[in-house]
Every structure is written in C-alpha cells, then in structure tokens.
C-alpha cells in the first residue's frame, strides 16, 4: 500500500505495484527468477546484473551507497 494513498499504487495500464520489505539478505538472482515466474507478475525492480552501484534511501533520510560486489 502506498503510505499517503488510500489504495495500492496502480500503473497506467491497471497493473498494481507491490512494495516488499525483505527480512534478510537473499540470493537475489533466485528471488528475482522466483517472483517473475508467478502468474501475472510483469517484472521486478531488483535490476539483477544491471548496475555497478546502488543507493539505498534510509528511513532517517540518509542515503547509503554500495559498489559491486553487493
């Protein structure tokens, strides 16, 4: 659910966006493949093997950066 909205975020074409908080670090390529095999799932935002650097926005407003290897 979107924090400041009364319902889930809906894309222009009617698809829903699901935000998910994972409880621990996983084998992300396996998670990505598993999620994408669920019927109805269009894609994930995991960006496996697509970047050299990632930025994480933290709850306190700070930003953490990690470089490959993640």
C-alpha positions as CSV (number, residue, x, y, z in Angstrom):
1,X,0.0,0.0,0.0
2,X,1.2,3.5,-0.7
3,X,1.8,5.4,2.6
4,X,-0.1,8.5,1.7
5,X,-2.8,6.9,-0.5
6,X,-6.0,5.1,0.3
7,X,-5.3,2.2,-2.0
8,X,-2.5,0.4,-3.8
9,X,-0.5,2.2,-6.4
10,X,-1.9,1.5,-9.9
11,X,0.0,1.8,-13.2
12,X,-1.5,3.5,-16.3
13,X,-2.4,0.1,-17.7
14,X,-4.1,-1.1,-14.5
15,X,-1.3,-3.2,-13.0
16,X,-0.6,-2.9,-9.3
17,X,2.8,-2.0,-7.8
18,X,3.7,-4.1,-4.8
19,X,6.4,-2.8,-2.4
20,X,8.0,-5.5,-0.3
21,X,10.4,-5.4,2.6
22,X,12.6,-8.5,2.9
23,X,13.6,-9.7,6.4
24,X,17.1,-10.6,5.4
25,X,19.6,-10.7,2.5
26,X,18.7,-13.4,0.0
27,X,20.2,-14.9,-3.2
28,X,18.7,-12.0,-5.2
29,X,19.0,-13.7,-8.6
30,X,17.0,-16.6,-7.3
31,X,14.4,-14.3,-5.7
32,X,14.1,-12.4,-9.0
33,X,13.5,-15.6,-11.0
34,X,11.0,-16.9,-8.5
35,X,9.0,-13.7,-8.4
36,X,9.0,-13.4,-12.2
37,X,7.5,-17.0,-12.5
38,X,4.4,-16.0,-10.5
39,X,1.5,-15.7,-13.0
40,X,0.6,-12.1,-13.5
41,X,3.9,-10.6,-12.5
42,X,5.3,-8.3,-15.2
43,X,8.7,-7.6,-13.8
44,X,10.7,-6.9,-10.6
45,X,12.7,-3.8,-9.5
46,X,15.7,-5.9,-8.5
47,X,17.8,-5.0,-11.5
48,X,20.0,-8.1,-11.3
49,X,23.4,-7.7,-13.0
50,X,22.4,-4.3,-14.4
51,X,24.4,-1.9,-12.3
52,X,27.8,-1.2,-10.7
53,X,26.5,0.9,-7.8
54,X,23.3,1.1,-5.8
55,X,21.8,3.7,-3.5
56,X,19.6,2.9,-0.5
57,X,17.3,5.6,0.9
58,X,17.0,5.0,4.6
59,X,14.1,5.8,6.9
60,X,16.0,8.6,8.6
61,X,16.5,10.4,5.3
62,X,20.1,9.4,4.8
63,X,21.4,7.6,1.7
64,X,23.7,4.6,1.8
65,X,25.7,3.6,-1.3
66,X,27.3,0.3,-2.2
67,X,29.5,-0.6,-5.1
68,X,29.9,-4.0,-6.7
69,X,30.2,-6.7,-5.4
70,X,27.0,-6.3,-3.5
